[in-house]
Amino acid sequence: MSDLNLILSGSEQSIAAYQDAIDQSTQAVVAWLKQPEMYQGKTVEQLRERINLEFNAEGLGNQAAIERAVEYFLKDSLSVHHPQCVAHLHCPSLVISQAAEVFINATNQSMDSWDQSPSATIMEVKLVEWLREQVGFAAGDAGVFTSGGTQSNLMGLMLARDAFFARQGHSVQQDGLTGDLSKLKVFCSENAHFSVQKNMALMGLGYRSVTLVKTDEFSRMDVSDLAEKLAQAKANGEQVMAIVATAGTTDAGAIDPLADIAALAAKENIWVHVDAAWGGALLLSEKYRHYLNGLELVDSVTLDFHKQFFQTISCGAFLLKDARHYQLMRYQAAYLNSDFDEEHGVPNLVSKSLQTTRRFDALKLWMGLEALGKKQYAEIIDNGVTLAQDVATFVTEQPHLELVMQPQLASVLFRFRPEQGDTAFVALLNQRIGDALLASGAANVGVTEADGVTCLKLTLLNPTVNLQDIKVLLGSVKECGLQLLNA
Ligand SMILES: Cc1ncc(COP(=O)(O)O)c(C=O)c1O
């Protein structure tokens, strides 16, 4: 055996090696944070050329491996905290989240069984109980932390599907899918996240199982179209296993009318899952909490803390209203969650999760809540929503800029609008503006489509960004657009 310092342990040498490696890494991060640029502007080809794995017989040692990571990874990373970095639902992280990562990483607890994460398991369960309370679910602990929105949506859809079959006396878990599957449908709005389609494909039901409901002028699900399509589905002999409502669509931040959807679904005994990956942040807001009214009525909920809760990736949760549905995915592994353990009340969380080995990501939210307190947390969440409204007003006053939709959460959809040019020309121009700004390293602005219109998107999660920063960014957008027009 060579060097025992390679493994983190209680030995003096290991602790010294750990501290050296962490000191060297944090010093590099500090230097990187102080870089003024958002991105060094390298192209895909340049990075591909430059970055190569050095895996030789002897090993480089920790110090050299860290130096190489600084050179090849850190220097060309995107500064997500930069005021001009506003393309995606990709947040800068809380300082306390970084501290939590130190604990999570060094202790390397695994959340599948209590004997691998004793205090962590109890903390996660308590946090799930607290989250349920925020949503308005009955007291209980049905829910689990996940890798993010996609996995939480998968859990919601899978349990909805299996509950649907269970009502007909069939166990999908035991016997697989059955019957005419072409008749089995999920309804969601045209603006729901693509993970609905991907998850339905993964579950063996295909994209064709997803019926898209029309949206109104604010990208929210049109409930009258939902009612019509549900009636049509019934007439066609189709069976609806779930409705997925969205609280905070990826681009527009639209929140579907949750209470109306839940009321309609209740009449037909249809499972409602709410993808609140983004809008779930409003649970902490005093000003905007009411946007989520109706959330307490649904069967399952996706929350994502690596969006507007400012946690490092990854950190999400799935909440299940009725704990009995967890039976549908129950599996007992003798080495993890035995009967014996369950009879003795040992909370082995593997029974609630699709994952087996799992990080203690809940600690980040736990420490975030404790460090910030409700008031400060609410303030940094509300900041983005208010800023988006101010930016939208500013955009409407600018020549060459056109607001595409009134903001609802913390995003602004707009486009550069030359005096002349058909739809395709304007679409290409806006795409080029987005590309040129990133290539120059100046800004990362989203390029997306709203109602078929190619537009630019500012996702204003970052609470350290103010209207002045965004005015500068919009100035760059205009300048770039005019340059491209003249070129
Ligand atoms: C509304 C919505 N749901 C789900 C997801 C997927 O979440 P994740 O990337 O955490 O899997 C996203 C991602 O942006 C989203 O915007």
The ligand as an SDF file (V2000), in Angstrom:
LIG
                    3D

 16 16  0  0  0  0  0  0  0  0999 V2000
  -40.0800   24.1080  -14.2960 C   0  0  0  0  0  0  0  0  0  0  0  0
  -38.9140   23.1720  -14.2410 C   0  0  0  0  0  0  0  0  0  0  0  0
  -39.1090   21.9130  -13.8460 N   0  0  0  0  0  0  0  0  0  0  0  0
  -38.1020   21.0240  -13.7870 C   0  0  0  0  0  0  0  0  0  0  0  0
  -36.8220   21.3860  -14.1310 C   0  0  0  0  0  0  0  0  0  0  0  0
  -35.7210   20.3850  -14.0770 C   0  0  0  0  0  0  0  0  0  0  0  0
  -35.0080   20.5700  -12.8990 O   0  0  0  0  0  0  0  0  0  0  0  0
  -33.5530   19.9530  -12.7060 P   0  0  0  0  0  0  0  0  0  0  0  0
  -32.7020   20.6470  -13.7040 O   0  0  0  0  0  0  0  0  0  0  0  0
  -33.2370   20.2730  -11.2990 O   0  0  0  0  0  0  0  0  0  0  0  0
  -33.6610   18.4940  -12.9570 O   0  0  0  0  0  0  0  0  0  0  0  0
  -36.5650   22.6970  -14.5540 C   0  0  0  0  0  0  0  0  0  0  0  0
  -35.2150   23.1180  -14.9360 C   0  0  0  0  0  0  0  0  0  0  0  0
  -34.9480   24.2350  -15.2510 O   0  0  0  0  0  0  0  0  0  0  0  0
  -37.6420   23.6080  -14.6210 C   0  0  0  0  0  0  0  0  0  0  0  0
  -37.4610   24.8710  -15.0330 O   0  0  0  0  0  0  0  0  0  0  0  0
  1  2  1  0
  2  3  1  0
  2 15  2  0
  3  4  2  0
  4  5  1  0
  5  6  1  0
  5 12  2  0
  6  7  1  0
  7  8  1  0
  8  9  2  0
  8 10  1  0
  8 11  1  0
 12 13  1  0
 12 15  1  0
 13 14  2  0
 15 16  1  0
M  END
$$$$
